[in-house]
Amino acid sequence: MLRHQWARDRLCGGQLYFEAWFHLGAQARALADRFKGAMNDAFEQFVGGILHRTVDKSPHLRLIIDEPDMQTARKEQKGKTPSVCDWILFGEGHCVVIDATNHAVKADAAQGLAT
């Protein structure tokens, strides 16, 4: 089983991403930055699709607001494109704020224990 997992990760996972990013950076920093940006955009699209399907199928979640909608609402107030989170999920008596990060998060931050 470990060999199958290694092969999957090697062909589709983080190892391939970092290897490609490193080799592109050796050729041209701008090329590596564009690759990283594209991968981050693809990651957000993937996560957004999952969240929208979750909200559509959940009897407890009522609404999802995407980053562009929040930026438009805030831009009207301040006149420039603000930095906002990626999604807000609204349910009955609660909301969940989500910001997708396509990088490793330190354990203390992931557990809400960081300073």
N, C-alpha and C positions, 0 to 999 in steps of 0.2 A: 504494500500500500504506500509506503514512503516513496518508492520510486515513481509511482503514478502521480503522487502529489508533487514531487520535484519536477517531473516532466510538464505537468500542467502549469505550474508556476513559472518554469523556465520559458515556456512558449507563450503564455498569456499574462503573466503576472508582473509583479514589481521588479524582478530581476531584469526582464527584458526592457522595461521602461527606463530603468536607471542606466543600463548598458547603452541603449540608444541615445539617451540624453547626454551621457558622457562622450560618446563618439561624435555626436553632432557638435558638442561644445568644443571639441578638439579642432573641428573644421572652422567653425564660426560661432561666436557667442550668440549673435542675433538669431541664427538658425536654431540653436538649442533653446533659446527663450521662446521662439514661436512654437516649437514642438511642445514645450512644457505648457504654454498657454492653451494649445489645442487639446492636450490631454486633460487639463483642468476643466475646460469647457465641456468635454465629453463626459467627464466624471459628474459634473453638475447636471447635465442632461439626463444621465442615467439615474441619479438620485431623485431628481425632480419627477421623472416618470414613475418611479416606485411610490413616491409620496402622493402623487395625484391619483394613482390607482388605489392606494390605501384609503384616501379620503372618500373616493367614489364608492367604495365598498363598505365603509364603516358606518354603522348606525349611530356612533357616538361623535364622529367628527362632522362638522357642518360646513366648513369653508377652508380653502387654502388660498393664501395670498403669495404671489411670486415676487421676486426681487424687482423686476421692471415696474410693477404696479406700485410698490412702495416707493421706488425712486421717483416716479412721476408725481405721486402725492406730495412727497417731501420737496421736490424741485419747485413745485408751485409755491411753496412757502418761502424758500430761500434763494431761488434763482439759479442754482447750480446743482449738478448731479451729486447727491449725497452718498455716503457709504452706509449701506443698510445690510441687514441679514438676508439670507437667501429665501427663506420661506417662513410663514407663520401659519400654523394650523389652529383653527378655532373649533372647540367642542362645547359641550354643555357645561358652563361654569369654569372653563379652563382654556388656556392657549399654550401652544408649544412653539418656541422660537428656535429655528434651525439655521445654522451656518455650516455649509459643507466645507470640509477641509481635505484636500487631496495630499496630505502628508502625514507623517507619523506625529502623534500627539503624545507628549510625555505622560506617564502613568498618573502622576498627581493631578495634572490638568484634566485628564479624561475622567477621573473619579471625582472631580470637583473639590480637590484638596489643595490645589496650588494657591500660592499667595497672590 
